[in-house]
Amino acid sequence: MLLELSEEHREHLAFLPRVDSAVVAEFGRIAVEFLRRGANPKIYEGAARKLSVSSDTVQHGVEGLTYLLTESSKLMISELDFQDSVFVLGFSEELNKLLLQLYLDNRKEIRTILSELAPDLPSYHSLEWRLDVQLASRSLRQQMKPSVTMKLHLNQNGDHTTKVLQTDPATLLHLVQQLEQALEEMKTNHCRRVVRNIK
């Protein structure tokens, strides 16, 4: 699987061939540090002074490298696919090898960092439901007031939680239609591509 880099990311990475290989290696270290602790403008300013460029140029270069490494690590692409993905950028052979080495050295750590950053959401366990219909009351002898009560059981970190929801059948029907529409949307090529990149 090859990485698809946008024009913006290509522009950010275009800075890398203009600097020494030691600087690219340092940018790789900064990129991993960026994932761990977030952006540090002082580092960008210091590197910009040494390279006689603007701090924005350095920041964009690091962000482009961060994107390249995180997307490659997220998808766990092979060495060959990584080389092919970087080859289209038109870099020198030496720079391509350096980027490959950066990827191979850091992909496990990057995947660990990304897994820690991922939100831990509850997952579905089971559902109980009941349909109640009120046929009459003291004030109205004939009425039809249906309601659906659902007990949703969820799992999160080994803990079981329960949510009780109550609605009328018309709202429930609308909800079902929206969920079916979302499932159909998931079958489109665009959504499949997005889901692949999230994993």
C-alpha positions in Angstrom: 0.0 0.0 0.0 1.4 3.4 -1.0 1.0 6.6 0.9 -0.9 9.3 -0.8 0.7 12.7 0.0 -1.2 15.9 -0.6 0.4 18.8 -2.4 0.8 20.6 0.9 2.7 17.7 2.5 4.9 17.5 -0.6 5.7 21.2 -0.3 6.6 20.7 3.4 8.9 17.8 2.6 10.5 19.7 -0.3 12.7 21.4 2.3 14.5 18.2 3.2 16.8 17.9 0.1 18.2 21.4 0.7 19.7 20.4 4.1 22.4 18.0 5.2 21.6 14.4 6.1 22.5 15.1 9.8 19.8 17.8 9.8 17.2 15.4 8.4 18.1 12.9 11.1 17.7 15.7 13.7 14.3 16.6 12.1 13.3 13.0 12.5 14.2 13.1 16.2 12.2 16.4 16.6 9.3 14.8 14.8 9.1 11.9 17.3 9.6 14.3 20.1 6.7 16.4 18.6 4.5 13.3 18.9 5.5 12.7 22.5 5.3 16.2 23.9 3.7 18.5 21.3 5.2 21.4 19.4 8.2 23.4 20.8 8.6 26.7 19.0 12.0 27.3 20.7 13.4 24.3 18.9 12.1 25.6 15.5 13.6 29.0 16.1 17.0 27.6 17.1 17.1 25.3 14.1 16.0 28.2 11.8 18.8 30.4 13.0 21.4 27.7 12.4 20.0 27.0 8.9 19.4 30.7 8.0 15.7 30.1 7.2 12.4 31.1 8.7 11.1 29.1 11.7 7.9 28.4 9.7 10.0 26.6 7.1 11.6 24.4 9.8 8.2 23.8 11.4 6.6 22.8 8.1 9.5 20.5 7.4 9.2 18.8 10.8 5.4 18.6 10.4 5.7 17.1 6.9 8.2 14.5 8.3 5.9 13.8 11.2 3.0 13.2 8.9 5.1 10.8 6.7 6.3 8.8 9.7 2.9 8.6 11.5 0.9 7.6 8.4 3.5 5.0 7.5 3.6 3.7 11.0 -0.2 3.7 11.3 -0.6 1.6 8.2 2.5 -0.5 9.0 3.6 -0.3 5.3 6.4 -2.5 4.2 9.9 -1.2 3.5 9.3 -1.5 -0.3 6.0 0.4 -0.1 7.7 3.1 2.0 10.5 3.4 -0.6 8.0 3.6 -3.4 6.0 6.3 -1.6 9.1 8.4 -1.0 10.5 7.8 -4.5 7.7 9.9 -6.1 8.9 12.9 -4.1 12.1 12.9 -6.3 14.6 12.9 -3.4 18.2 11.6 -3.8 19.0 7.9 -3.1 20.9 8.9 0.1 17.9 10.9 1.4 15.5 8.1 0.6 17.6 5.6 2.5 17.8 8.0 5.5 14.0 8.4 5.6 13.6 4.6 5.4 16.0 4.2 8.3 14.1 6.8 10.3 10.8 5.0 9.6 12.3 1.6 10.5 13.9 2.9 13.7 10.8 4.7 15.0 7.7 2.9 13.7 7.2 0.8 16.9 7.6 3.8 19.2 5.3 5.9 17.0 2.6 3.2 17.0 2.9 3.0 20.8 2.5 6.8 21.1 -0.5 6.8 18.7 -2.2 4.0 20.6 -1.9 6.0 23.8 -3.3 9.1 22.1 -6.4 7.2 20.8 -9.6 7.8 22.7 -10.9 4.8 24.7 -14.6 4.7 23.8 -17.2 2.3 25.2 -18.2 -0.7 23.1 -21.5 -2.4 22.6 -22.2 -5.5 24.7 -25.9 -6.2 24.6 -29.3 -4.6 24.4 -32.6 -5.2 26.2 -35.8 -3.5 25.1 -39.5 -3.3 26.0 -42.5 -1.8 24.2 -45.1 0.0 26.4 -48.4 1.2 25.1 -50.7 3.5 27.2 -54.3 2.9 26.0 -56.2 5.1 28.3 -55.8 7.5 31.3 -58.2 9.2 33.7 -58.5 12.2 31.5 -58.6 10.4 28.1 -60.5 7.2 27.7 -59.1 6.3 24.3 -55.5 7.1 23.4 -52.6 5.4 21.9 -49.3 6.4 23.4 -46.5 3.9 22.6 -43.0 4.1 24.0 -39.9 2.0 23.6 -37.5 1.5 26.5 -34.0 0.2 25.8 -31.3 -0.9 28.2 -27.9 -0.6 26.6 -25.0 -2.5 28.1 -21.5 -1.2 27.3 -18.0 -2.3 28.0 -15.1 0.1 28.6 -11.7 -1.0 30.0 -13.3 -4.2 31.4 -16.0 -2.2 33.2 -19.7 -2.8 32.4 -22.0 0.2 32.3 -25.7 0.4 31.5 -27.6 3.2 29.9 -31.4 3.4 29.9 -33.0 5.2 26.9 -36.7 5.8 26.2 -38.2 7.1 23.0 -41.3 6.9 20.8 -41.5 4.6 17.8 -41.4 7.4 15.3 -38.1 8.7 16.6 -36.7 5.2 16.9 -37.7 4.5 13.2 -35.9 7.8 12.2 -32.8 6.7 14.2 -32.8 3.3 12.4 -33.0 5.0 9.0 -30.1 7.3 9.8 -28.0 4.3 11.0 -28.8 2.4 7.8 -27.9 5.4 5.8 -24.6 5.6 7.7 -23.9 1.9 7.0 -24.5 2.5 3.3 -22.2 5.5 3.4 -19.5 3.2 4.9 -19.5 1.1 1.7 -18.4 4.0 -0.5 -14.8 4.2 -1.6 -14.1 7.5 0.2 -15.2 6.1 3.6 -13.1 3.0 3.1 -10.1 5.1 2.4 -10.7 7.2 5.5 -11.2 4.1 7.7 -8.0 2.5 6.3 -6.0 5.6 7.3 -7.5 5.7 10.8 -6.3 2.2 11.7 
